[in-house]
Amino acid sequence: MLYKDRLYGEFKIAEPIILELINSPSLQRLKDVDVAGYRPLWVKPDVNVGKYDHSRFAHSLGVYLLLRKYNATLEEQVAGLIHDVSHSTFSHCIDYVLDDGSEKEHNHQDNLFNDFVRRTKIPKIIKRYGLDLEYILNDKNFPLKEKELPDLCADRIDYSLRTAVIFGELNDVDKNYILDNLIIENSSWVFKDFESAKKYAELFLKLNTIYYSGLPSAIMFRTVGDCLRYALRKAYISKDDLYTTDKNVLSKIKKHLEDDEQLKLFYERMNKKIKASNNPENYDTQVFCKSRVVNPWCKYNGEIKQVSDIDTNWAKTLEKELKPKQYFLKFEK
């Protein structure tokens, strides 16, 4: 199988277990689950949406390819490939639907991941090729794939660079500069020098400010969450539908728009027909957004240090930016 990735180029994928996992229903479903959430609320006017793949599928293969590029074990490559199969439709919008306390942490899909995987065909595939499912499901075994913020991991590196390239915040020259300066030391992602580490850290902060925890995302999370929650309560969709595809859920909701004014209101809000602003003095609803910022390791004067060890101002940035962002939304009607 030849696969061309927007970040890493063209790869030939021949490992049987990888091919079977890619073709499994769990991975194929992710082709219609958008990474950001709901396209009408994140797409900039100058972004050609059809030109790039911003799905959970593309991101999952990206994590696999990044791990493969840096010679991670097959087990870690498998773990990277399947790491997002428990994501619901509209990705992190789910954290604003089920009232499970995940708004500030965006961890709904993490909380159900192991049980979700066990209900798929993935365990049989993994067993067929002689790998241990419990080992694959334990993130502690795979420090390159997954680390807690503010450390780097393959997941974080891929989604940030993919967002930056697709949204026009990073050109190919700078993208290659970042990747070319990344190495592995002591099972951690390390930049070759402070300059490249700081450049990436600042890029990630920009993405967080504009996209991940910015006002447009806050509006998206709340409006899509409200619409899906209402549709669930009215039985227009089921909880099982939330783990199908974005298109499937939207098609079921659209059938009821003309007959339900409240649903239509929520739908118009999530499609930008009704504008929203941040107004702490006069608001209809409030919303929290998980805030993401990184503190990369890098080589510096013969040692391996984090950016905050070298730049004390970055330590202050970390303290501030790792706290969830809060918005107070006022709708025009």
Rosetta blueprint (number, residue, H / E / L):
1 M L
2 L E
3 Y E
4 K E
5 D E
6 R L
7 L L
8 Y L
9 G E
10 E E
11 F E
12 K E
13 I L
14 A L
15 E L
16 P H
17 I H
18 I H
19 L H
20 E H
21 L H
22 I H
23 N L
24 S L
25 P H
26 S H
27 L H
28 Q H
29 R H
30 L H
31 K H
32 D H
33 V L
34 D E
35 V L
36 A L
37 G L
38 Y L
39 R H
40 P H
41 L H
42 W H
43 V L
44 K L
45 P L
46 D L
47 V L
48 N L
49 V H
50 G H
51 K H
52 Y L
53 D L
54 H L
55 S E
56 R H
57 F H
58 A H
59 H H
60 S H
61 L H
62 G H
63 V H
64 Y H
65 L H
66 L H
67 L H
68 R H
69 K H
70 Y L
71 N L
72 A L
73 T L
74 L H
75 E H
76 E H
77 Q H
78 V H
79 A H
80 G H
81 L H
82 I H
83 H L
84 D L
85 V L
86 S L
87 H L
88 S L
89 T L
90 F L
91 S H
92 H H
93 C H
94 I H
95 D H
96 Y H
97 V L
98 L L
99 D L
100 D L
101 G L
102 S L
103 E L
104 K L
105 E L
106 H L
107 N L
108 H H
109 Q H
110 D H
111 N H
112 L H
113 F H
114 N H
115 D H
116 F H
117 V H
118 R H
119 R L
120 T L
121 K L
122 I H
123 P H
124 K H
125 I H
126 I H
127 K H
128 R H
129 Y L
130 G L
131 L L
132 D L
133 L H
134 E H
135 Y H
136 I H
137 L H
138 N L
139 D H
140 K H
141 N H
142 F L
143 P L
144 L L
145 K L
146 E L
147 K L
148 E L
149 L L
150 P L
151 D L
152 L L
153 C L
154 A H
155 D H
156 R H
157 I H
158 D H
159 Y H
160 S H
161 L H
162 R H
163 T H
164 A H
165 V H
166 I H
167 F L
168 G L
169 E L
170 L L
171 N L
172 D H
173 V H
174 D H
175 K H
176 N H
177 Y H
178 I H
179 L H
180 D H
181 N L
182 L E
183 I E
184 I E
185 E E
186 N L
187 S L
188 S E
189 W E
190 V E
191 F E
192 K L
193 D L
194 F H
195 E H
196 S H
197 A H
198 K H
199 K H
200 Y H
201 A H
202 E H
203 L H
204 F H
205 L H
206 K H
207 L H
208 N H
209 T H
210 I H
211 Y H
212 Y H
213 S L
214 G L
215 L H
216 P H
217 S H
218 A H
219 I H
220 M H
221 F H
222 R H
223 T H
224 V H
225 G H
226 D H
227 C H
228 L H
229 R H
230 Y H
231 A H
232 L H
233 R H
234 K L
235 A L
236 Y L
237 I L
238 S L
239 K L
240 D H
241 D H
242 L H
243 Y H
244 T L
245 T L
246 D H
247 K H
248 N H
249 V H
250 L H
251 S H
252 K H
253 I H
254 K H
255 K L
256 H L
257 L H
258 E H
259 D H
260 D L
261 E H
262 Q H
263 L H
264 K H
265 L H
266 F H
267 Y H
268 E H
269 R H
270 M H
271 N L
272 K L
273 K L
274 I L
275 K L
276 A E
277 S E
278 N E
279 N L
280 P L
281 E L
282 N L
283 Y L
284 D L
285 T E
286 Q E
287 V E
288 F E
289 C E
290 K L
291 S L
292 R L
293 V L
294 V L
295 N L
296 P L
297 W E
298 C E
299 K E
300 Y E
301 N L
302 G L
303 E E
304 I E
305 K E
306 Q E
307 V H
308 S H
309 D H
310 I H
311 D L
312 T H
313 N H
314 W H
315 A H
316 K H
317 T H
318 L H
319 E H
320 K H
321 E H
322 L L
323 K L
324 P L
325 K E
326 Q E
327 Y E
328 F E
329 L E
330 K E
331 F E
332 E L
333 K L
